[in-house]
Amino acid sequence: MAEVLVVDDDQTVREVVVSYLRAGGHDVVEAGDGEAALSAMRRRPADLVVLDLMLPGLGGLEVCQRLRESTDVPIIMLTALGAESDRLVGLRLGADDYVTKPFSPRELSLRVDSVLRRVGRRHTRGARVDDGNLVVNPAEHLATLDDQPLALTVREFDLLHFLVAHARQVWSREDLLREVWGWSFGDQSTVTVHVRRLREKVESDPRHPRRLVTVWGVGYRWEPS
């Protein structure tokens, strides 16, 4: 399976999460704080990171930001129930998903498997798609705009490729959660955040998008240039 780094200062939480992930066949490495997490990634990069945002010393958001400076490893955040602002910041920094505490260990394990499946399929996910100055190539996991690479997380890349490949079709947030995330349930606000992030990277004026447009009351549509 995969190697997963679990970062949480609560030993009980770590033990439960590690137990479930190991039962699912994953190799698991533990870290109790941000510095230990970064050291673990330098020694042996993991395939996925489960990252608590409320860490002593170096906080989870800072860890997320530092990881994104050198790797596109998928990151699933663990956040407190009322910490919506932290979740939004974490997603903007490049986290791929989040699970809210208190959480079901089984749900987290399923989220980990879902993200890893999508990462594992990145080379067989579909054909290259072009839209004017935008090229999305799943075989190379590379998207370029005006011949310049776009810094996209795994989820952002998946979402962009799906929308461009299905240009002019309207997709609700529920549709995108199912087709791109592979979830039959979940917080649809994560779709909204990822759409916002994509607009910041592919639109000349994200406040007035012309490519990734909103169809009010329905969802989103990719409008070819």
Secondary structure, 3 states (H helix, E strand, C coil): CCEEEEECCCHHHHHHHHHHHHHCCCEEEEECCHHHHHHHHHHCCCCEEEEECCCCCCCHHHHHHHHHCCCCCCEEEEECCCCHHHHHHHHHHCCCEEEECCCCHHHHHHHHHHHHHHHHCCCCCCCCEEECCEEEECCCCEEEECCEECCCCHHHHHHHHHHHHCCCCEECHHHHHHHHHCCCCCCCHHHHHHHHHHHHHHCCCCCCCCCEEEECCCEEEECCC
